[in-house]
Amino acid sequence: MRAAWVLLTALAALAAYYVYLPLPGTVSDPWKLMLLDATFRAVQQTCHLIHYLRLSHHLIVLNYLICTFDKLKSVSSEDINITDAVFDGVEVRVFEPPAKRDERLKRSVVYIHGGGWALASARTSLYNNLCRIMAESLNAVVVSVEYRLVPEVCFPEQFHDALRATKHFLQPHVLAEYSVDPSRIAISGDSAGGNLAAAVCQQLSKDEHLTIRPKLQALIYPVLQAFDFNTPSYQQNMNMPVLPRYVMINYWIDYFNGNYDLAHSLLINNHTALDVGQALSFRGRLNWTSLLPSSFKKNYKPVIQTTGKAEIIQQIPALLDVRAVPLLAENETLQLQPKTYILTCENDVLRDDGVMYAKRLENAGVEVTLDHFDDCFHGCMIFTIWPTDFSAGIQTRNSYIKWLDENL
């Protein structure tokens, strides 16, 4: 019996050691976040073992486990009509609120889900719940894009899927079919979905043949650049749940179908060193020392290598492709962007991506709302369903929907 208690105590101590992470004192629900992160790490390590044994790609296994767990959740949608459709070859899920007697046309949101271009789905309860609540709260038609994922396809296919689906929806006869007001449409997305939403919005703004354009774009902790992995937020939050720096770098490598051997070189910015000629023209567009307020810069220093590896850009030219990295777009494109909302979280490696994009848009003359949360973390907005329900999720979701309600 005594041996059993000793073993149990030892296992409990090991579990506590695995779960515990030092977190900033401002993070909401810290112990719940630690448990969520420990679960993610355990699942990811299992998936990487399966990948190492060549049984399956780790992202395929991870997505399977996410969807399997997701089936245990039940989300009511009695008041919203949810249908699956195909827009120009791209699967979408459409959320339609019931018609009102005195209303002819509804506003609409095209939503693009996050997940590192590789995980999640418009059909999972996390995003199903978010889009249903948006449709109910805004009395709006919400189109959730089911773009194809890594490793099935890599860049630029996710971008093309999101663009095709959005352009199809913006056709007058399609909007009429869903009783949508052509002048009241927003494009939105979170994380990698925010990346795709920003890239799609930029592309639409340059399309001279388009007769209907989005009124708004709303980006939730978007990932917008792979130029500098040492911005203050990348340095400050390098080990922060749910998205440590090395995980974000791996997502970029997977998105570009690159080699994991390049991860360390990317981490220390070898791909954008001063001697990498292809990167020189973009450097001024992502100078965080001028784009970030002092409260975000803190005491961090830029990491700029004098000598790097030009072959990285030769192997992965998409690292400087504005369709993948919207923050590097030229000012002429930014001037064409619609009124913009950007939500950022203090405890997130991507915080500065959103803040810098807000500043560049503002400098280009675009009306921008930067909605920053000091106590929140990456991905929090979708975590509103038990057992992954966070006060940060409710807080950010309400603020996001409130802005849409007031501006769309």
C-alpha positions in Angstrom: 0.0 0.0 0.0 2.8 2.4 0.9 4.6 1.7 -2.4 1.3 2.5 -4.2 1.0 5.9 -2.4 4.7 6.7 -3.2 4.1 5.8 -6.9 0.9 7.8 -7.0 2.6 10.8 -5.4 5.5 10.6 -7.9 3.0 10.4 -10.8 1.1 13.4 -9.5 4.4 15.4 -9.1 5.4 14.5 -12.7 2.0 15.5 -14.0 2.2 18.8 -12.2 5.7 19.4 -13.5 4.4 18.7 -17.1 1.4 20.9 -16.8 2.9 23.9 -14.9 4.2 26.8 -17.0 5.2 30.2 -15.7 2.6 32.6 -17.1 2.2 36.4 -16.9 0.1 37.4 -13.9 -2.3 39.2 -16.2 -3.4 36.0 -18.1 -7.0 35.1 -17.4 -7.8 31.5 -16.2 -4.1 30.6 -16.0 -4.5 27.1 -14.6 -7.1 26.2 -17.2 -4.7 27.6 -19.9 -1.9 25.4 -18.5 -4.2 22.3 -18.7 -5.2 23.2 -22.3 -1.6 23.7 -23.3 -0.5 20.4 -21.6 -3.2 18.6 -23.5 -2.1 20.2 -26.8 1.5 19.3 -26.2 0.7 15.7 -25.3 -1.4 15.2 -28.4 1.2 16.9 -30.6 4.0 14.7 -29.3 1.9 11.6 -30.0 1.2 12.8 -33.5 4.9 13.6 -34.1 5.8 10.1 -32.9 3.3 8.6 -35.4 4.8 10.8 -38.1 8.3 9.7 -37.1 7.2 6.1 -37.4 5.9 6.9 -40.9 2.4 5.7 -40.1 0.8 9.0 -41.1 1.5 12.8 -41.4 1.3 14.3 -38.0 -1.1 17.1 -39.1 -3.5 14.5 -40.5 -3.5 12.6 -37.2 -3.8 15.8 -35.2 -6.8 17.0 -37.2 -8.4 13.6 -36.9 -8.1 13.8 -33.1 -9.4 17.3 -33.0 -12.5 16.4 -35.1 -13.0 13.2 -33.0 -13.0 15.2 -29.8 -15.2 17.8 -31.4 -17.9 15.2 -32.0 -18.4 14.9 -28.3 -19.8 18.4 -28.2 -23.3 19.4 -29.1 -24.2 22.9 -30.1 -27.8 24.0 -30.6 -28.7 25.8 -33.8 -32.5 25.7 -33.7 -33.0 29.4 -34.7 -30.4 29.4 -37.5 -30.7 27.6 -40.8 -27.3 25.9 -41.4 -26.6 24.5 -44.9 -23.5 23.2 -46.7 -22.9 24.5 -50.3 -20.2 24.7 -52.9 -19.0 28.1 -54.1 -16.9 27.8 -57.3 -15.6 24.4 -56.3 -15.0 25.4 -52.6 -17.1 24.0 -49.8 -18.7 26.5 -47.5 -21.2 26.4 -44.6 -23.9 29.0 -44.6 -25.6 30.3 -41.5 -28.9 32.1 -42.2 -31.1 33.7 -39.5 -34.9 33.6 -39.9 -36.4 36.3 -42.1 -38.1 39.3 -40.4 -41.3 40.8 -41.7 -40.0 44.3 -42.1 -36.6 43.4 -43.5 -35.8 42.8 -47.1 -32.0 42.4 -47.1 -29.5 41.2 -44.5 -25.9 42.1 -43.9 -23.3 39.3 -44.2 -19.9 38.1 -43.0 -17.6 35.8 -45.0 -15.6 34.0 -42.2 -12.3 32.1 -42.7 -11.3 29.8 -39.8 -7.9 29.6 -38.3 -5.7 26.6 -37.5 -2.3 27.2 -39.1 -3.7 26.5 -42.6 -3.7 22.9 -41.5 -6.2 22.3 -38.7 -9.8 22.7 -37.7 -12.8 23.1 -40.0 -15.9 25.3 -40.7 -17.8 22.2 -39.4 -16.2 21.8 -36.0 -18.3 22.9 -33.1 -15.8 25.7 -32.1 -16.4 27.5 -35.4 -19.9 26.3 -35.9 -20.7 27.9 -32.5 -18.9 31.1 -33.3 -20.6 31.6 -36.7 -24.0 30.7 -35.3 -23.7 33.3 -32.6 -22.5 35.8 -35.2 -25.5 35.1 -37.4 -27.9 35.4 -34.4 -26.3 38.5 -32.8 -25.9 40.4 -36.1 -29.0 39.0 -37.9 -26.6 38.4 -40.7 -25.9 35.7 -43.2 -22.5 34.1 -42.3 -20.5 32.2 -44.9 -17.8 30.0 -43.3 -15.2 28.9 -45.9 -14.0 25.3 -45.8 -10.7 25.8 -47.6 -8.4 22.8 -48.2 -5.7 22.1 -45.6 -2.1 21.3 -45.3 -0.7 18.6 -46.1 -3.4 17.9 -48.8 -2.5 21.2 -50.4 0.0 24.0 -49.6 0.3 27.7 -50.5 -1.1 29.2 -52.6 -4.1 26.8 -52.7 -5.6 27.9 -49.4 -5.5 31.5 -50.6 -7.1 30.5 -53.9 -9.9 28.6 -52.2 -10.7 31.5 -50.0 -10.6 34.0 -52.9 -12.7 31.8 -55.2 -15.4 31.3 -52.6 -15.5 35.0 -51.6 -15.7 36.2 -55.3 -18.5 33.7 -56.0 -20.5 34.9 -53.0 -20.0 38.6 -54.1 -21.8 38.0 -57.4 -25.1 39.9 -57.5 -27.3 36.8 -58.2 -25.7 34.8 -55.4 -26.2 37.7 -52.9 -29.8 37.9 -54.1 -30.3 34.2 -53.5 -29.3 34.7 -49.8 -31.1 38.1 -49.5 -27.8 39.9 -48.7 -27.3 43.6 -49.0 -24.4 44.1 -51.4 -23.3 47.2 -49.5 -23.0 45.5 -46.1 -20.5 42.7 -46.4 -17.5 42.0 -44.2 -14.6 39.7 -44.6 -13.2 38.2 -41.4 -11.0 35.5 -40.0 -8.9 34.5 -37.1 -5.2 33.6 -37.0 -4.3 31.8 -40.3 -7.9 32.7 -41.3 -7.1 36.3 -40.6 -4.1 35.9 -42.9 -6.3 34.6 -45.7 -9.0 37.3 -45.0 -6.4 40.1 -45.3 -4.8 38.6 -48.4 -8.2 38.1 -50.1 -9.2 41.7 -49.2 -6.1 43.0 -50.8 -6.6 41.0 -53.9 -10.3 42.0 -54.2 -9.3 45.7 -53.9 -7.1 45.4 -57.0 -9.7 43.6 -59.1 -11.0 46.1 -61.6 -13.8 43.8 -62.8 -15.4 43.4 -59.3 -18.6 45.3 -59.0 -19.3 44.5 -55.3 -16.6 45.0 -52.7 -16.5 44.3 -48.9 -17.5 47.2 -46.7 -15.3 46.0 -43.8 -12.5 43.6 -42.9 -12.2 42.2 -39.3 -9.0 40.3 -38.4 -8.7 38.4 -35.2 -5.1 37.9 -34.0 -4.0 37.5 -37.6 -0.7 36.0 -38.7 0.6 38.5 -41.3 4.3 38.1 -41.8 7.2 35.6 -41.9 9.9 38.3 -42.4 10.9 38.7 -38.7 10.5 36.1 -36.1 12.0 38.4 -33.4 9.5 41.2 -33.1 9.0 42.1 -29.4 5.9 39.9 -29.2 7.8 36.9 -30.7 10.5 37.4 -28.1 8.2 38.1 -25.2 5.9 35.2 -25.9 8.2 32.6 -27.4 7.1 29.9 -25.0 3.5 31.1 -24.5 0.5 28.8 -24.9 -1.3 28.1 -27.2 1.2 29.2 -29.9 4.9 29.1 -29.0 7.3 30.6 -31.6 8.7 27.3 -32.8 5.1 26.0 -33.5 4.3 29.1 -35.6 7.5 28.7 -37.6 6.6 25.1 -38.2 3.2 26.1 -39.4 4.8 28.5 -41.9 7.2 25.7 -43.1 4.2 23.3 -43.6 2.2 26.0 -45.4 5.1 26.5 -47.8 5.9 22.8 -48.1 9.4 23.6 -46.8 12.0 21.7 -44.9 12.0 21.6 -41.1 15.8 21.8 -41.3 15.3 25.5 -42.1 13.5 26.2 -38.8 16.5 27.5 -36.8 17.7 29.7 -39.7 14.2 31.2 -39.9 14.1 31.7 -36.1 17.2 33.9 -36.1 16.1 35.8 -39.3 18.8 34.4 -41.6 16.3 34.5 -44.5 16.1 38.3 -44.2 19.7 39.2 -43.4 21.2 42.4 -44.7 23.0 40.5 -47.5 19.8 38.9 -48.8 19.0 41.1 -51.7 15.5 39.9 -52.3 14.5 41.1 -48.8 15.9 44.6 -49.0 12.9 46.3 -50.7 10.6 44.9 -48.0 12.6 45.9 -44.9 11.0 49.4 -44.6 7.5 47.9 -44.7 8.2 45.9 -41.5 10.3 48.1 -39.4 8.8 47.5 -36.0 11.0 50.1 -34.3 8.9 52.7 -36.1 5.6 50.9 -36.4 5.1 49.8 -32.8 4.3 52.1 -29.8 6.8 52.1 -27.0 4.5 50.1 -24.8 4.9 47.1 -27.1 8.6 47.6 -28.0 9.5 47.6 -24.3 13.3 47.0 -24.1 13.5 44.5 -26.9 16.1 44.9 -29.7 15.9 44.1 -33.4 17.5 40.9 -34.6 19.0 41.7 -38.0 21.7 39.4 -39.3 24.5 40.9 -41.3 25.2 37.7 -43.2 22.4 35.1 -43.7 21.3 32.5 -46.2 19.9 33.8 -49.5 19.2 30.2 -50.5 16.3 30.1 -48.1 14.4 32.7 -50.1 15.4 30.8 -53.3 14.0 27.6 -51.8 10.8 29.2 -50.4 10.1 32.4 -52.4 6.6 32.5 -50.8 8.3 33.9 -47.7 8.1 37.3 -49.5 4.9 36.8 -51.4 2.3 39.3 -50.3 -0.5 36.7 -50.9 1.0 34.8 -48.0 2.4 37.8 -46.0 -0.1 40.7 -46.4 1.9 42.9 -44.0 4.5 43.3 -46.8 2.0 44.8 -49.3 2.9 48.1 -50.9 1.2 51.3 -49.7 -0.8 51.7 -53.0 -2.6 48.4 -52.1 -3.1 49.3 -48.4 -4.8 52.6 -49.5 -7.5 50.5 -51.2 -8.5 48.5 -48.1 -11.9 49.0 -46.4 -12.6 50.1 -42.9 -10.7 47.6 -40.6 -10.9 46.0 -37.2 -7.9 44.2 -35.8 -8.0 42.3 -32.5 -4.7 41.5 -30.7 -3.8 39.8 -27.5 -0.8 40.8 -25.3 0.2 37.1 -24.6 0.5 36.2 -28.3 3.5 35.9 -30.6 1.4 37.4 -33.3 0.4 40.5 -31.4 2.9 42.8 -33.3 1.8 41.5 -36.7 -1.7 42.9 -36.0 -0.4 46.1 -34.4 2.0 46.8 -37.3 -0.7 46.2 -39.9 -3.0 48.5 -38.1 -0.3 51.2 -38.2 0.5 50.7 -41.8 -3.2 50.9 -42.8 -3.7 54.0 -40.7 -0.7 55.6 -42.4 -2.2 54.8 -45.7 -5.4 56.6 -44.8 -7.6 53.6 -43.8 -9.9 53.9 -40.8 -8.7 51.3 -38.3 -9.9 50.1 -34.9 -7.2 48.3 -33.0 -8.8 46.3 -30.2 -6.1 45.1 -27.8 -6.6 42.8 -24.8 -3.9 42.7 -22.1 -5.1 39.5 -20.4 -5.8 37.3 -23.4 -3.9 34.8 -25.4 -3.8 33.5 -29.0 -6.9 31.5 -30.1 -9.0 32.5 -27.1 -12.0 33.7 -29.1 -13.0 30.2 -30.1 -12.7 28.7 -26.6 -16.2 29.4 -25.3 -17.6 25.9 -25.1 -17.1 23.6 -22.1 -14.5 22.2 -21.2 -12.4 24.7 -23.1 -14.5 27.7 -22.0 -12.4 30.8 -21.1 -13.6 34.2 -19.9 -11.1 35.6 -22.4 -13.1 33.9 -25.2 -16.4 35.5 -24.2 -14.7 38.9 -23.7 -13.0 39.0 -27.1 -16.0 37.5 -29.0 -18.4 40.1 -27.5 -16.1 43.0 -28.4 -15.6 41.7 -32.0 -19.3 41.2 -32.5 -20.1 44.6 -31.0 -17.8 46.3 -33.5 -19.4 44.4 -36.4 -22.8 45.3 -35.2 -21.9 49.0 -35.0 -20.1 49.2 -38.3 -21.6 46.7 -40.7 
